[in-house]
Amino acid sequence: MMSASFALVADTFEPWRADDLRIKPASEAWERADYYALRRAVFVGEQRLLEQDRDTRDFQAIPIIAVAHACGMADRVVGAVRIYEDKDGLWYGGRLCVARDYRRHAQIGQALVNEAVARAKDLGCHTFRATVQAANETWFQRLHWRSLERMELLGQPHVLMQAELERYPILPRQSGSSSREEHRHG
């Protein structure tokens, strides 16, 4: 009698990704540290778009994050975006990024954009804009944004875009802060 056997190798399984994700403003020290680390990893390390990710906008910006939870505990920041008011009612979003291993998982980018625009509206926004990399223009158009102006920024093609505020929120959104206390695992 022959027995069948096989070997498990690293490529046998897909990497594990949490499905318990929460979109919220960064409020804890570890969340802010992970927020900046993710931005630095994407815009400085991966894309080599910036030499230094932080700028003066960070002093006034509201950092919004996607937090992955494992076993009910906050584990790590896997998505980030910032919003800030430029002048009365004119808000901007920027530095939208998702951790490489979470891209194309659970619509994190869309959820971050939804929360960014909806939160700005809650704070009195009448116009919401972002300067996006030209490669992402079509994706933003699918999220109800219109293109205003093409430009070169940091040596790369970008597009100034504006959200159609009447179309937001386009995903269900939890209003207010979470009633559950958040704790980081690990």
Secondary structure, DSSP 4 states (H G I P E B T S, - for coil): ---------GGGSPPP--SEEEEEE--SHHHHHHHHHHHIIIIIIIS---S----GGGGT-EEEEEEEEETTEEEEEEEEEEEEEEETTEEEEEEEEE-GGGTTSTTHHHHHHHHHHHHHHHTT-SEEEEEEEGGGHHHHHHTTEEEEEEEEETTEEEEEEEE-GGG---S----S--SSPP-B--
